[in-house]
Amino acid sequence: MRLPRWGRVLAWSSGPAWMVVDPDFAVVPPITEFLADLAARPTSAASVRSYAYDLLRW
């Protein structure tokens, strides 16, 4: 099964280390805010990445 591509998760040199962008490569602000909040807590970068992919799929 092939699913449509709705965006992607990219590594980010500043901020929460991972970001979700839409198909036009524009950052999705609510997700960026959530990931920044998550990264500010004692959370591993791998967990932030995992949440980014979960939010992309959602």
mmCIF file as Biopython writes it, N, C-alpha, C and O atoms, coordinates in Angstrom:
data_model
#
loop_
_atom_site.group_PDB
_atom_site.id
_atom_site.type_symbol
_atom_site.label_atom_id
_atom_site.label_alt_id
_atom_site.label_comp_id
_atom_site.label_asym_id
_atom_site.label_entity_id
_atom_site.label_seq_id
_atom_site.pdbx_PDB_ins_code
_atom_site.Cartn_x
_atom_site.Cartn_y
_atom_site.Cartn_z
_atom_site.occupancy
_atom_site.B_iso_or_equiv
_atom_site.auth_seq_id
_atom_site.auth_asym_id
_atom_site.pdbx_PDB_model_num
ATOM 1   N N  . MET A ? 1  ? 0.844  -1.160 0.000  1.0 0.0 1  A 1 
ATOM 2   C CA . MET A ? 1  ? 0.000  0.000  0.000  1.0 0.0 1  A 1 
ATOM 3   C C  . MET A ? 1  ? 0.899  1.236  0.000  1.0 0.0 1  A 1 
ATOM 4   O O  . MET A ? 1  ? 1.871  1.307  0.752  1.0 0.0 1  A 1 
ATOM 5   N N  . ARG A ? 2  ? 0.573  2.188  -0.832 1.0 0.0 2  A 1 
ATOM 6   C CA . ARG A ? 2  ? 1.292  3.461  -0.856 1.0 0.0 2  A 1 
ATOM 7   C C  . ARG A ? 2  ? 0.404  4.555  -0.279 1.0 0.0 2  A 1 
ATOM 8   O O  . ARG A ? 2  ? -0.744 4.722  -0.692 1.0 0.0 2  A 1 
ATOM 9   N N  . LEU A ? 3  ? 0.937  5.280  0.659  1.0 0.0 3  A 1 
ATOM 10  C CA . LEU A ? 3  ? 0.210  6.389  1.266  1.0 0.0 3  A 1 
ATOM 11  C C  . LEU A ? 3  ? 0.688  7.693  0.640  1.0 0.0 3  A 1 
ATOM 12  O O  . LEU A ? 3  ? 1.849  7.804  0.245  1.0 0.0 3  A 1 
ATOM 13  N N  . PRO A ? 4  ? -0.194 8.675  0.548  1.0 0.0 4  A 1 
ATOM 14  C CA . PRO A ? 4  ? 0.235  9.957  -0.005 1.0 0.0 4  A 1 
ATOM 15  C C  . PRO A ? 4  ? 1.260  10.624 0.911  1.0 0.0 4  A 1 
ATOM 16  O O  . PRO A ? 4  ? 1.225  10.444 2.128  1.0 0.0 4  A 1 
ATOM 17  N N  . ARG A ? 5  ? 2.142  11.371 0.335  1.0 0.0 5  A 1 
ATOM 18  C CA . ARG A ? 5  ? 3.158  12.075 1.112  1.0 0.0 5  A 1 
ATOM 19  C C  . ARG A ? 5  ? 2.574  13.404 1.572  1.0 0.0 5  A 1 
ATOM 20  O O  . ARG A ? 5  ? 2.238  14.254 0.748  1.0 0.0 5  A 1 
ATOM 21  N N  . TRP A ? 6  ? 2.453  13.586 2.876  1.0 0.0 6  A 1 
ATOM 22  C CA . TRP A ? 6  ? 1.856  14.795 3.436  1.0 0.0 6  A 1 
ATOM 23  C C  . TRP A ? 6  ? 2.892  15.771 3.945  1.0 0.0 6  A 1 
ATOM 24  O O  . TRP A ? 6  ? 2.543  16.900 4.289  1.0 0.0 6  A 1 
ATOM 25  N N  . GLY A ? 7  ? 4.121  15.388 4.005  1.0 0.0 7  A 1 
ATOM 26  C CA . GLY A ? 7  ? 5.182  16.221 4.544  1.0 0.0 7  A 1 
ATOM 27  C C  . GLY A ? 7  ? 6.354  15.332 4.890  1.0 0.0 7  A 1 
ATOM 28  O O  . GLY A ? 7  ? 6.454  14.200 4.419  1.0 0.0 7  A 1 
ATOM 29  N N  . ARG A ? 8  ? 7.221  15.845 5.701  1.0 0.0 8  A 1 
ATOM 30  C CA . ARG A ? 8  ? 8.355  15.030 6.136  1.0 0.0 8  A 1 
ATOM 31  C C  . ARG A ? 8  ? 8.944  15.561 7.429  1.0 0.0 8  A 1 
ATOM 32  O O  . ARG A ? 8  ? 8.671  16.683 7.854  1.0 0.0 8  A 1 
ATOM 33  N N  . VAL A ? 9  ? 9.758  14.722 8.036  1.0 0.0 9  A 1 
ATOM 34  C CA . VAL A ? 9  ? 10.474 15.088 9.255  1.0 0.0 9  A 1 
ATOM 35  C C  . VAL A ? 9  ? 11.912 15.376 8.842  1.0 0.0 9  A 1 
ATOM 36  O O  . VAL A ? 9  ? 12.538 14.580 8.142  1.0 0.0 9  A 1 
ATOM 37  N N  . LEU A ? 10 ? 12.429 16.518 9.281  1.0 0.0 10 A 1 
ATOM 38  C CA . LEU A ? 10 ? 13.787 16.917 8.937  1.0 0.0 10 A 1 
ATOM 39  C C  . LEU A ? 10 ? 14.577 17.238 10.196 1.0 0.0 10 A 1 
ATOM 40  O O  . LEU A ? 10 ? 14.027 17.722 11.185 1.0 0.0 10 A 1 
ATOM 41  N N  . ALA A ? 11 ? 15.875 16.963 10.145 1.0 0.0 11 A 1 
ATOM 42  C CA . ALA A ? 11 ? 16.758 17.367 11.240 1.0 0.0 11 A 1 
ATOM 43  C C  . ALA A ? 11 ? 16.898 18.886 11.186 1.0 0.0 11 A 1 
ATOM 44  O O  . ALA A ? 11 ? 16.929 19.476 10.106 1.0 0.0 11 A 1 
ATOM 45  N N  . TRP A ? 12 ? 16.981 19.499 12.331 1.0 0.0 12 A 1 
ATOM 46  C CA . TRP A ? 12 ? 17.039 20.953 12.425 1.0 0.0 12 A 1 
ATOM 47  C C  . TRP A ? 12 ? 18.219 21.315 13.296 1.0 0.0 12 A 1 
ATOM 48  O O  . TRP A ? 12 ? 18.358 20.789 14.400 1.0 0.0 12 A 1 
ATOM 49  N N  . SER A ? 13 ? 19.066 22.199 12.822 1.0 0.0 13 A 1 
ATOM 50  C CA . SER A ? 13 ? 20.277 22.545 13.578 1.0 0.0 13 A 1 
ATOM 51  C C  . SER A ? 13 ? 19.979 23.394 14.814 1.0 0.0 13 A 1 
ATOM 52  O O  . SER A ? 13 ? 20.769 23.415 15.758 1.0 0.0 13 A 1 
ATOM 53  N N  . SER A ? 14 ? 18.846 24.090 14.811 1.0 0.0 14 A 1 
ATOM 54  C CA . SER A ? 14 ? 18.461 24.862 15.999 1.0 0.0 14 A 1 
ATOM 55  C C  . SER A ? 14 ? 17.035 24.481 16.385 1.0 0.0 14 A 1 
ATOM 56  O O  . SER A ? 14 ? 16.308 23.896 15.582 1.0 0.0 14 A 1 
ATOM 57  N N  . GLY A ? 15 ? 16.648 24.802 17.573 1.0 0.0 15 A 1 
ATOM 58  C CA . GLY A ? 15 ? 15.303 24.442 18.011 1.0 0.0 15 A 1 
ATOM 59  C C  . GLY A ? 15 ? 15.254 23.030 18.559 1.0 0.0 15 A 1 
ATOM 60  O O  . GLY A ? 15 ? 16.206 22.572 19.191 1.0 0.0 15 A 1 
ATOM 61  N N  . PRO A ? 16 ? 14.152 22.340 18.320 1.0 0.0 16 A 1 
ATOM 62  C CA . PRO A ? 16 ? 13.961 21.026 18.952 1.0 0.0 16 A 1 
ATOM 63  C C  . PRO A ? 16 ? 14.710 19.879 18.277 1.0 0.0 16 A 1 
ATOM 64  O O  . PRO A ? 16 ? 14.430 18.721 18.587 1.0 0.0 16 A 1 
ATOM 65  N N  . ALA A ? 17 ? 15.652 20.148 17.368 1.0 0.0 17 A 1 
ATOM 66  C CA . ALA A ? 17 ? 16.466 19.163 16.656 1.0 0.0 17 A 1 
ATOM 67  C C  . ALA A ? 17 ? 15.720 18.451 15.535 1.0 0.0 17 A 1 
ATOM 68  O O  . ALA A ? 17 ? 16.352 17.952 14.604 1.0 0.0 17 A 1 
ATOM 69  N N  . TRP A ? 18 ? 14.410 18.392 15.600 1.0 0.0 18 A 1 
ATOM 70  C CA . TRP A ? 18 ? 13.591 17.782 14.539 1.0 0.0 18 A 1 
ATOM 71  C C  . TRP A ? 18 ? 12.413 18.695 14.244 1.0 0.0 18 A 1 
ATOM 72  O O  . TRP A ? 18 ? 11.871 19.331 15.148 1.0 0.0 18 A 1 
ATOM 73  N N  . MET A ? 19 ? 12.024 18.757 12.995 1.0 0.0 19 A 1 
ATOM 74  C CA . MET A ? 19 ? 10.861 19.562 12.635 1.0 0.0 19 A 1 
ATOM 75  C C  . MET A ? 19 ? 10.032 18.817 11.600 1.0 0.0 19 A 1 
ATOM 76  O O  . MET A ? 19 ? 10.536 17.962 10.873 1.0 0.0 19 A 1 
ATOM 77  N N  . VAL A ? 20 ? 8.767  19.156 11.550 1.0 0.0 20 A 1 
ATOM 78  C CA . VAL A ? 20 ? 7.850  18.584 10.561 1.0 0.0 20 A 1 
ATOM 79  C C  . VAL A ? 20 ? 7.505  19.696 9.573  1.0 0.0 20 A 1 
ATOM 80  O O  . VAL A ? 20 ? 7.123  20.799 9.961  1.0 0.0 20 A 1 
ATOM 81  N N  . VAL A ? 21 ? 7.650  19.378 8.296  1.0 0.0 21 A 1 
ATOM 82  C CA . VAL A ? 21 ? 7.315  20.344 7.257  1.0 0.0 21 A 1 
ATOM 83  C C  . VAL A ? 21 ? 6.196  19.780 6.394  1.0 0.0 21 A 1 
ATOM 84  O O  . VAL A ? 21 ? 6.031  18.566 6.280  1.0 0.0 21 A 1 
ATOM 85  N N  . ASP A ? 22 ? 5.437  20.676 5.791  1.0 0.0 22 A 1 
ATOM 86  C CA . ASP A ? 22 ? 4.346  20.248 4.912  1.0 0.0 22 A 1 
ATOM 87  C C  . ASP A ? 22 ? 4.910  19.919 3.519  1.0 0.0 22 A 1 
ATOM 88  O O  . ASP A ? 22 ? 6.120  20.025 3.320  1.0 0.0 22 A 1 
ATOM 89  N N  . PRO A ? 23 ? 4.073  19.527 2.560  1.0 0.0 23 A 1 
ATOM 90  C CA . PRO A ? 23 ? 4.578  19.161 1.230  1.0 0.0 23 A 1 
ATOM 91  C C  . PRO A ? 23 ? 5.338  20.287 0.521  1.0 0.0 23 A 1 
ATOM 92  O O  . PRO A ? 23 ? 6.140  20.021 -0.374 1.0 0.0 23 A 1 
ATOM 93  N N  . ASP A ? 24 ? 5.090  21.547 0.915  1.0 0.0 24 A 1 
ATOM 94  C CA . ASP A ? 24 ? 5.798  22.686 0.322  1.0 0.0 24 A 1 
ATOM 95  C C  . ASP A ? 24 ? 7.041  23.073 1.122  1.0 0.0 24 A 1 
ATOM 96  O O  . ASP A ? 24 ? 7.636  24.123 0.875  1.0 0.0 24 A 1 
ATOM 97  N N  . PHE A ? 25 ? 7.433  22.237 2.071  1.0 0.0 25 A 1 
ATOM 98  C CA . PHE A ? 25 ? 8.586  22.446 2.950  1.0 0.0 25 A 1 
ATOM 99  C C  . PHE A ? 25 ? 8.423  23.646 3.878  1.0 0.0 25 A 1 
ATOM 100 O O  . PHE A ? 25 ? 9.416  24.241 4.298  1.0 0.0 25 A 1 
ATOM 101 N N  . ALA A ? 26 ? 7.191  24.005 4.200  1.0 0.0 26 A 1 
ATOM 102 C CA . ALA A ? 26 ? 6.924  25.038 5.199  1.0 0.0 26 A 1 
ATOM 103 C C  . ALA A ? 26 ? 6.794  24.364 6.560  1.0 0.0 26 A 1 
ATOM 104 O O  . ALA A ? 26 ? 6.143  23.328 6.691  1.0 0.0 26 A 1 
ATOM 105 N N  . VAL A ? 27 ? 7.414  24.957 7.560  1.0 0.0 27 A 1 
ATOM 106 C CA . VAL A ? 27 ? 7.349  24.419 8.916  1.0 0.0 27 A 1 
ATOM 107 C C  . VAL A ? 27 ? 5.913  24.485 9.418  1.0 0.0 27 A 1 
ATOM 108 O O  . VAL A ? 27 ? 5.201  25.454 9.152  1.0 0.0 27 A 1 
ATOM 109 N N  . VAL A ? 28 ? 5.486  23.451 10.145 1.0 0.0 28 A 1 
ATOM 110 C CA . VAL A ? 28 ? 4.134  23.409 10.718 1.0 0.0 28 A 1 
ATOM 111 C C  . VAL A ? 28 ? 4.241  23.972 12.146 1.0 0.0 28 A 1 
ATOM 112 O O  . VAL A ? 28 ? 4.701  23.271 13.047 1.0 0.0 28 A 1 
ATOM 113 N N  . PRO A ? 29 ? 3.822  25.227 12.361 1.0 0.0 29 A 1 
ATOM 114 C CA . PRO A ? 29 ? 4.050  25.888 13.648 1.0 0.0 29 A 1 
ATOM 115 C C  . PRO A ? 29 ? 3.541  25.148 14.890 1.0 0.0 29 A 1 
ATOM 116 O O  . PRO A ? 29 ? 4.295  25.050 15.858 1.0 0.0 29 A 1 
ATOM 117 N N  . PRO A ? 30 ? 2.302  24.618 14.925 1.0 0.0 30 A 1 
ATOM 118 C CA . PRO A ? 30 ? 1.868  23.954 16.160 1.0 0.0 30 A 1 
ATOM 119 C C  . PRO A ? 30 ? 2.745  22.740 16.515 1.0 0.0 30 A 1 
ATOM 120 O O  . PRO A ? 30 ? 3.012  22.480 17.688 1.0 0.0 30 A 1 
ATOM 121 N N  . ILE A ? 31 ? 3.176  22.020 15.508 1.0 0.0 31 A 1 
ATOM 122 C CA . ILE A ? 31 ? 4.037  20.855 15.779 1.0 0.0 31 A 1 
ATOM 123 C C  . ILE A ? 31 ? 5.402  21.320 16.254 1.0 0.0 31 A 1 
ATOM 124 O O  . ILE A ? 31 ? 5.980  20.722 17.162 1.0 0.0 31 A 1 
ATOM 125 N N  . THR A ? 32 ? 5.921  22.377 15.652 1.0 0.0 32 A 1 
ATOM 126 C CA . THR A ? 32 ? 7.223  22.918 16.068 1.0 0.0 32 A 1 
ATOM 127 C C  . THR A ? 32 ? 7.180  23.357 17.525 1.0 0.0 32 A 1 
ATOM 128 O O  . THR A ? 32 ? 8.114  23.097 18.284 1.0 0.0 32 A 1 
ATOM 129 N N  . GLU A ? 33 ? 6.097  24.023 17.914 1.0 0.0 33 A 1 
ATOM 130 C CA . GLU A ? 33 ? 5.950  24.449 19.310 1.0 0.0 33 A 1 
ATOM 131 C C  . GLU A ? 33 ? 5.904  23.254 20.252 1.0 0.0 33 A 1 
ATOM 132 O O  . GLU A ? 33 ? 6.531  23.267 21.311 1.0 0.0 33 A 1 
ATOM 133 N N  . PHE A ? 34 ? 5.162  22.222 19.865 1.0 0.0 34 A 1 
ATOM 134 C CA . PHE A ? 34 ? 5.069  21.028 20.703 1.0 0.0 34 A 1 
ATOM 135 C C  . PHE A ? 34 ? 6.433  20.355 20.839 1.0 0.0 34 A 1 
ATOM 136 O O  . PHE A ? 34 ? 6.835  19.979 21.940 1.0 0.0 34 A 1 
ATOM 137 N N  . LEU A ? 35 ? 7.145  20.203 19.716 1.0 0.0 35 A 1 
ATOM 138 C CA . LEU A ? 35 ? 8.453  19.544 19.760 1.0 0.0 35 A 1 
ATOM 139 C C  . LEU A ? 35 ? 9.465  20.365 20.553 1.0 0.0 35 A 1 
ATOM 140 O O  . LEU A ? 35 ? 10.312 19.797 21.241 1.0 0.0 35 A 1 
ATOM 141 N N  . ALA A ? 36 ? 9.390  21.695 20.469 1.0 0.0 36 A 1 
ATOM 142 C CA . ALA A ? 36 ? 10.285 22.547 21.255 1.0 0.0 36 A 1 
ATOM 143 C C  . ALA A ? 36 ? 10.017 22.378 22.744 1.0 0.0 36 A 1 
ATOM 144 O O  . ALA A ? 36 ? 10.949 22.308 23.546 1.0 0.0 36 A 1 
ATOM 145 N N  . ASP A ? 37 ? 8.745  22.315 23.109 1.0 0.0 37 A 1 
ATOM 146 C CA . ASP A ? 37 ? 8.381  22.096 24.510 1.0 0.0 37 A 1 
ATOM 147 C C  . ASP A ? 37 ? 8.872  20.735 24.984 1.0 0.0 37 A 1 
ATOM 148 O O  . ASP A ? 37 ? 9.395  20.605 26.091 1.0 0.0 37 A 1 
ATOM 149 N N  . LEU A ? 38 ? 8.701  19.728 24.143 1.0 0.0 38 A 1 
ATOM 150 C CA . LEU A ? 38 ? 9.149  18.387 24.494 1.0 0.0 38 A 1 
ATOM 151 C C  . LEU A ? 38 ? 10.669 18.341 24.647 1.0 0.0 38 A 1 
ATOM 152 O O  . LEU A ? 38 ? 11.184 17.704 25.567 1.0 0.0 38 A 1 
ATOM 153 N N  . ALA A ? 39 ? 11.388 19.019 23.744 1.0 0.0 39 A 1 
ATOM 154 C CA . ALA A ? 39 ? 12.850 19.016 23.798 1.0 0.0 39 A 1 
ATOM 155 C C  . ALA A ? 39 ? 13.378 19.778 25.009 1.0 0.0 39 A 1 
ATOM 156 O O  . ALA A ? 39 ? 14.488 19.515 25.471 1.0 0.0 39 A 1 
ATOM 157 N N  . ALA A ? 40 ? 12.587 20.726 25.528 1.0 0.0 40 A 1 
ATOM 158 C CA . ALA A ? 40 ? 13.014 21.496 26.694 1.0 0.0 40 A 1 
ATOM 159 C C  . ALA A ? 40 ? 12.969 20.673 27.978 1.0 0.0 40 A 1 
ATOM 160 O O  . ALA A ? 40 ? 13.557 21.057 28.989 1.0 0.0 40 A 1 
ATOM 161 N N  . ARG A ? 41 ? 12.282 19.563 27.934 1.0 0.0 41 A 1 
ATOM 162 C CA . ARG A ? 41 ? 12.202 18.662 29.088 1.0 0.0 41 A 1 
ATOM 163 C C  . ARG A ? 41 ? 13.350 17.663 29.010 1.0 0.0 41 A 1 
ATOM 164 O O  . ARG A ? 41 ? 14.032 17.594 27.988 1.0 0.0 41 A 1 
ATOM 165 N N  . PRO A ? 42 ? 13.576 16.897 30.057 1.0 0.0 42 A 1 
ATOM 166 C CA . PRO A ? 42 ? 14.640 15.884 29.977 1.0 0.0 42 A 1 
ATOM 167 C C  . PRO A ? 42 ? 14.211 14.711 29.077 1.0 0.0 42 A 1 
ATOM 168 O O  . PRO A ? 42 ? 13.944 13.609 29.557 1.0 0.0 42 A 1 
ATOM 169 N N  . THR A ? 43 ? 14.154 14.971 27.782 1.0 0.0 43 A 1 
ATOM 170 C CA . THR A ? 43 ? 13.714 13.992 26.792 1.0 0.0 43 A 1 
ATOM 171 C C  . THR A ? 43 ? 14.836 13.778 25.790 1.0 0.0 43 A 1 
ATOM 172 O O  . THR A ? 43 ? 15.494 14.736 25.386 1.0 0.0 43 A 1 
ATOM 173 N N  . SER A ? 44 ? 15.059 12.554 25.390 1.0 0.0 44 A 1 
ATOM 174 C CA . SER A ? 44 ? 16.123 12.280 24.422 1.0 0.0 44 A 1 
ATOM 175 C C  . SER A ? 44 ? 15.738 12.784 23.035 1.0 0.0 44 A 1 
ATOM 176 O O  . SER A ? 44 ? 14.556 12.917 22.719 1.0 0.0 44 A 1 
ATOM 177 N N  . ALA A ? 45 ? 16.742 13.061 22.217 1.0 0.0 45 A 1 
ATOM 178 C CA . ALA A ? 45 ? 16.507 13.502 20.841 1.0 0.0 45 A 1 
ATOM 179 C C  . ALA A ? 45 ? 15.770 12.424 20.052 1.0 0.0 45 A 1 
ATOM 180 O O  . ALA A ? 45 ? 14.979 12.733 19.162 1.0 0.0 45 A 1 
ATOM 181 N N  . ALA A ? 46 ? 16.029 11.163 20.379 1.0 0.0 46 A 1 
ATOM 182 C CA . ALA A ? 46 ? 15.347 10.059 19.698 1.0 0.0 46 A 1 
ATOM 183 C C  . ALA A ? 46 ? 13.847 10.073 19.999 1.0 0.0 46 A 1 
ATOM 184 O O  . ALA A ? 46 ? 13.039 9.746  19.130 1.0 0.0 46 A 1 
ATOM 185 N N  . SER A ? 47 ? 13.475 10.445 21.211 1.0 0.0 47 A 1 
ATOM 186 C CA . SER A ? 47 ? 12.049 10.534 21.556 1.0 0.0 47 A 1 
ATOM 187 C C  . SER A ? 47 ? 11.383 11.680 20.817 1.0 0.0 47 A 1 
ATOM 188 O O  . SER A ? 47 ? 10.254 11.549 20.343 1.0 0.0 47 A 1 
ATOM 189 N N  . VAL A ? 48 ? 12.080 12.807 20.719 1.0 0.0 48 A 1 
ATOM 190 C CA . VAL A ? 48 ? 11.536 13.949 19.987 1.0 0.0 48 A 1 
ATOM 191 C C  . VAL A ? 48 ? 11.340 13.565 18.525 1.0 0.0 48 A 1 
ATOM 192 O O  . VAL A ? 48 ? 10.321 13.905 17.925 1.0 0.0 48 A 1 
ATOM 193 N N  . ARG A ? 49 ? 12.299 12.866 17.955 1.0 0.0 49 A 1 
ATOM 194 C CA . ARG A ? 49 ? 12.192 12.396 16.566 1.0 0.0 49 A 1 
ATOM 195 C C  . ARG A ? 49 ? 11.000 11.463 16.404 1.0 0.0 49 A 1 
ATOM 196 O O  . ARG A ? 49 ? 10.253 11.569 15.432 1.0 0.0 49 A 1 
ATOM 197 N N  . SER A ? 50 ? 10.825 10.560 17.341 1.0 0.0 50 A 1 
ATOM 198 C CA . SER A ? 50 ? 9.715  9.618  17.294 1.0 0.0 50 A 1 
ATOM 199 C C  . SER A ? 50 ? 8.370  10.345 17.343 1.0 0.0 50 A 1 
ATOM 200 O O  . SER A ? 50 ? 7.455  10.012 16.589 1.0 0.0 50 A 1 
ATOM 201 N N  . TYR A ? 51 ? 8.251  11.332 18.226 1.0 0.0 51 A 1 
ATOM 202 C CA . TYR A ? 51 ? 7.020  12.125 18.295 1.0 0.0 51 A 1 
ATOM 203 C C  . TYR A ? 51 ? 6.787  12.874 16.985 1.0 0.0 51 A 1 
ATOM 204 O O  . TYR A ? 51 ? 5.647  12.983 16.532 1.0 0.0 51 A 1 
ATOM 205 N N  . ALA A ? 52 ? 7.850  13.389 16.375 1.0 0.0 52 A 1 
ATOM 206 C CA . ALA A ? 52 ? 7.718  14.108 15.106 1.0 0.0 52 A 1 
ATOM 207 C C  . ALA A ? 52 ? 7.118  13.185 14.043 1.0 0.0 52 A 1 
ATOM 208 O O  . ALA A ? 52 ? 6.209  13.587 13.315 1.0 0.0 52 A 1 
ATOM 209 N N  . TYR A ? 53 ? 7.624  11.946 13.950 1.0 0.0 53 A 1 
ATOM 210 C CA . TYR A ? 53 ? 7.079  11.001 12.966 1.0 0.0 53 A 1 
ATOM 211 C C  . TYR A ? 53 ? 5.634  10.612 13.298 1.0 0.0 53 A 1 
ATOM 212 O O  . TYR A ? 53 ? 4.809  10.450 12.399 1.0 0.0 53 A 1 
ATOM 213 N N  . ASP A ? 54 ? 5.336  10.465 14.583 1.0 0.0 54 A 1 
ATOM 214 C CA . ASP A ? 54 ? 3.959  10.161 14.972 1.0 0.0 54 A 1 
ATOM 215 C C  . ASP A ? 54 ? 3.023  11.282 14.564 1.0 0.0 54 A 1 
ATOM 216 O O  . ASP A ? 54 ? 1.941  11.022 14.037 1.0 0.0 54 A 1 
ATOM 217 N N  . LEU A ? 55 ? 3.418  12.519 14.798 1.0 0.0 55 A 1 
ATOM 218 C CA . LEU A ? 55 ? 2.575  13.652 14.427 1.0 0.0 55 A 1 
ATOM 219 C C  . LEU A ? 55 ? 2.449  13.783 12.909 1.0 0.0 55 A 1 
ATOM 220 O O  . LEU A ? 55 ? 1.399  14.188 12.410 1.0 0.0 55 A 1 
ATOM 221 N N  . LEU A ? 56 ? 3.483  13.452 12.189 1.0 0.0 56 A 1 
ATOM 222 C CA . LEU A ? 56 ? 3.400  13.471 10.725 1.0 0.0 56 A 1 
ATOM 223 C C  . LEU A ? 56 ? 2.377  12.465 10.236 1.0 0.0 56 A 1 
ATOM 224 O O  . LEU A ? 56 ? 1.591  12.762 9.336  1.0 0.0 56 A 1 
ATOM 225 N N  . ARG A ? 57 ? 2.382  11.284 10.818 1.0 0.0 57 A 1 
ATOM 226 C CA . ARG A ? 57 ? 1.425  10.249 10.404 1.0 0.0 57 A 1 
ATOM 227 C C  . ARG A ? 57 ? 0.010  10.576 10.826 1.0 0.0 57 A 1 
ATOM 228 O O  . ARG A ? 57 ? -0.943 10.193 10.147 1.0 0.0 57 A 1 
ATOM 229 N N  . TRP A ? 58 ? -0.145 11.288 11.951 1.0 0.0 58 A 1 
ATOM 230 C CA . TRP A ? 58 ? -1.463 11.615 12.470 1.0 0.0 58 A 1 
ATOM 231 C C  . TRP A ? 58 ? -2.113 12.630 11.584 1.0 0.0 58 A 1 
ATOM 232 O O  . TRP A ? 58 ? -3.241 13.046 11.846 1.0 0.0 58 A 1 
#
